[in-house]
Amino acid sequence: MRTKLFDRCRSFGMRAAIAAAIAVTSSGYASAQDVPKVMNLATHGIGSVINAIGVGLAKVIGTNLHIQVKVMPTSGPTEWLPQIATGEVHMGVLNNYDAMHGRHADGGYEKALRGKGAPVMLLTSGTPNWMTLITSANSGIKNCADLKGKRVVSQYSGSAGVTAQGSAIMANCGLGPGDYKQVAVAGGPNAGIQAVMDGSADATASAAVGMGIIAELDARKGARFVSLDPAPDAWAKFQQFFPASSKKLDPAKGRVGVLESIYVAEYPFYLVAGAGLSQEAVYRIVKVLWEKNADLFPMHARLKDWLKENYVDEGATIPYHPGAVKFYKEVGAWPAKMDQVQAKLLAQK
């Protein structure tokens, strides 16, 4: 029967299309009509934690749905959020601040989005990021007080959220704009670390533990993360600019630059998609990540923390995509209180 069917398909293109359809539907996850065959997933630049996470997510999604997920390294959400509305970008990885303010076109996204929020919706909340200042080992900077009078990268064109982090960190350190020399870079956290490496800055106010580029800084100049101040009043100053909690972090394998116990800012990374991506496509993407969650762990140290128990977050800053909600309800991962959270987030304009 199969031979006769293929004999009737004189066109090579027809035979290829049938073979592809058979291969895809046999996976049990998707059909050719459910998910775009090629999807773009945007991240920060190569060497960033967000890019590494995006690469891992793309591989698991693409392998199991038999589609091509292209990872797009960019300068940050300022560059790719406008492409969500046009459909040029299907998914992206970013932090909770950039997701919220990008959706509402405020908090530094007014110009990039021309006052029109990007229609991003949440698929999963994932790895909690650990972020603080970083400097070179020979800079003489060992604590916040040592930053006074120094050249500090605190403005990043690629991400309004990372710029907000710079403001939050300097406020936490008790330093105003006149207490240090502000340095601006074109790009995101990678560009700040590059400035430390090339000597145009003494420190950069936003760096994530686990970034690939930190190993390069360590090899060239030595890398040292600087502790934030966890005192309640100092942390209240931090939170005026960026939503995060304090976390104590000890030196450990893979934590390059963490030379002693320090306090960092902890907040979640999100996998988001455009509201225009179909409910069925999102359902199947989230289903794959849920069922193949452990496949992410070997791909990067920080992907070990992309755990199913974090996928549904009561502290979410943007609403979940309907396709994700459908899946989470089916597997019992959507508590009743999340309906109120979702309704509140959807009502925000």
N, C-alpha and C positions, 0 to 999 in steps of 0.2 A: 504494500500500500504506500509506504514511504517512497519507494523507488518510482512508482507511477506518478506520485505527486510531483517529484522533482523532475521527472521526464517532461511533464506538462509545462513546467516553468522554464521556457526557453531562455528567458532573460537572466543573465548572471546577477543583475541587481535584484530581481525577484527572488532568486534562490538565496541570496545573501540576507535579504530582509526576512525571509521565513526562518532561516537558521538563527538569526539574531533574536527573533521573537521567541523561538523555542528555548534558546539559552537563557534569556532573561526571565521568562515566566517560570522556568523550572526552578529558579532560586527560591520561590515562595515569598519573596519580598516585594517584587515590583513587576509591572508589565510596562511595555514601551509607552503606553498611554499615560501611565501614572506619574512618572518622574522624567524631567528633561534628560535627554541622553548626555548632554554636556552642561555642567553647572560650574559657575565661578564662585569661589569662596575667598573673600578678602581678609587680609591680615596686616599687621605691622610688617616692617622690613625683615629680611633674612637675618638671623642671629638673635631675634627677639623671642621671648617666651611665647607670645601670641602667635608668631609664625610657626614655631615648633608644634604648638597645640593644633593649629589649623592643618598642618601637614598630616598629623596623626588622624584627626577627625576625617579629613578628606580620603585618606587611604581606607579607613574602615567603611565609610559610607560607599565609596566608589566600588570597592571590592565586592561588597555584599549586595549592592543593587545593580551591579554590572553596568555602571555608567562611568563617565569620566568627570571627576571633580577636580577642576583646575584651581590651584592655590595661587592667589594674586597678592604678592608682597607689595605693599604701598607705604607711603609716608605715614599713614594712619587714617582713622575714620573721617577726618576732614576731607580727604581725597575720595574715599569710596562711598560714604553715605549718600551723596547726591546720586550715585548710580544705582541705588536700591530702587528708587522710584521708576527709573527707566527700564529696569529689568536687566541691565548689563551685569549687575552683581546679584546673585541669588541668595547667598549666605555670607556671614562674616563673623569674626571673633573679635570681641571688644570688651571693655570693662563696663561696670554698671552705670558709671557717670556718663560715659560717651553714649551709651544706649539711650538713657533717659533724655539727656539734653539734645541728642541728635534727633530723637523722635519729636521733640517739641520746638526744635530750632531756637534754643536759647542757651545760656551758659557758655557762650563762646562760639556757638554754631549759627548765629544769626546771618553772618555774611556768607559763609560757605553754602548754606541751604536757602539763601534768599528769603528768609522768613517762613519757609514752608518745611515743616517737619518731615524727616525721612520715615516712610511707613515700615519701620522695623518692628518685628514681634519676636518674642522669646521662644526658642525651641528647648534648650536646656541651660540651666545654670550649672557651671562646672567648677574647674579648679579655682580655689582661692589663691589670689596672687599675693606675694609678699614683696613689699616695696619700701625702699628708703633711699637715702643719699648714698652715693659712692664716690670715692676719690682714689688717688694712687697712693701706694704705701709710703712714698717719700714726700708727700705733700705737707706733712706736719699736722694734718687735720685728723683728729681722733674723736672729737665730739662736736656738738652743735656750736658751742662757744667759739671754737677755732675757725668757724666760717666767717667771722667778722672781718670785713675788709678784703675778703677773698673773691675771686671770680667764680660765680656759681651759675650754671645753666639752670634757668627757671622758666623759660618760655620756649615752647615747642610748636612749630607751625602745623605739624601733622595731626595733633590731637588736642582739642580743648580740654579733655580730661587730664592729660598729662601736664598741661600748663596749670590746671587747677591743683594738681598734686604738688607742683613746685611751690605754689602759693601756700598750700596747706603745710608743707614741710617747713618752710621758712617761718611761718607763723608759730608752728609748734616749737621751733628753736628760739622763739622770742626775738626774731630779727625782722626789722622792717626794710623796705626798699633802699633806704639810705645807709643801711648797715653793711651791705655787701655790694659787689659789682655784678649787676644782672647781665647775663649772657643769653642771647637768643640763638636758636638753631633752626635750620630748615629740616623738619622731619620729626621723629618721635624719640623715644628713649635711646635708641642706638646712636642717633646723632649726638646726644649729650655725652655718651661714653666715648665716642670718637673724639669729641672736643677735649676730653681729659687726656686721651692718648696722644693727641697731637700738640698738647700744651696750650691750647687757646682758652682753657678753663681749668680751674683747680679742683672743681667738684661738679657733679650734676645732681640735681635735686630729685630725680626720679629714675630708679633702676630696680629691676626685678631680680630676685634671687633665682638663679638658673638660666639667665640669659647667656646664649652662646658667646656673645661678644665680650663678656666679662672674662672669659678664659684668655682671650687675646690681651686684654688690659693687664691681667695678672702676669702673663708671660713677658710683657714689655716693661711694665712699671710696678707690678704688684698691685693687687686690688684690695681695697678695704671698704666695707660697708660701715656707715656711721649710724649709731643708734639714735632713734627718736626718743622723745621724752614721754613716758607713759602716764605721768601725773595727770589727774583728772582735769585740772585747769588748762594744762598745756594741750591735752587731747581735745578739749572743747574748742580750742583755737584751730586745731587741725580740721575738725569736723565742720567748721564754718565754711570751708572751701570744698571739702571732698568727703563723701560718705564711706567711712572705713572704721574698723576697730583695731585696737593695738594687740600685738601678739609678740610674745617672747620667743626668740629663735636662737638655738644653740648651734655651734659649729657641727657639721656632719658631712659625710661624703656627698659630693655633688654641690655643696653650698660654697662655691668659690667666692672668696672675699669676706665670708663670715668668719672673722678671726677670733671673736669672743662672743659671749652671750649679748644679744642686742634686741631692741624692740623695733618692730617694723609695722607698717600699715597692712592690714589684711582686708581684702574685698574680692568679690567674685568676678571671674571672666564669664562671658555669655557666648553661646552660639545663637545667632539670630538669623532670621530670614525676612525677606520682603513679604508684606501682607498679600501681595499678588501671587505668591507661590501657592499652588493648590493645596487644599486641605488633605487630600489623599497623598500627595507627595511628602508633605511634612509628617503626616502620620507614619509613613513608611521609613523616613529618615530617622525619626525618633525611635521607632521600633528597632531598627538596626543597632543604633547606639546603645539602647537598653539591653538588648539580647547579646550583643557582642562587646559589652563594656570592657571586659577583661583584655580584649585584643588591643586596647589603647595603651595599657600599662607598660609594655616593653619599649614603646616608641620614644618616650622622653620621661625624665624623672618627674616632671610636674604633671604628666598625664596619669600618673599613679593616683592622683587626687581628683581625677575627673570621675567621680563616683555617682552611682545611681541615686543614693540617698540625698544628693545635692540637687538633682535635676529639677525638682519642684521646690521653689524658694518662696517662703511667705514674705520675704523682704524684697521681692522682685521690684525693679524700678520701671519696667515696661510690661504690658500684658502679654500673655502667652498666645501663640498662634492657635486657632481653633483645631487644627490637625493634631497639635501636641496635646491640647486639653483632652481631645477624644481618646488618645492613646493612654494618657495617664489615668483617666477615669476607668478605662477598661481593665488596667492592671492593679487598680486600687491604690495608686500612688498620689491621688488628688484628694486631700482631705476636704471636708465640707467647708471649712473656713476659707479655702482658696477661691471659692465662688465669690465671696465678698471682696477678696483682694483683687481678683480679675475684674469685677464690675467697677471697682474704684479706679483701677488703672485705665480701663476703657473709657471711663467718663472724663478723664483728664484731657483737656484740649491744648 
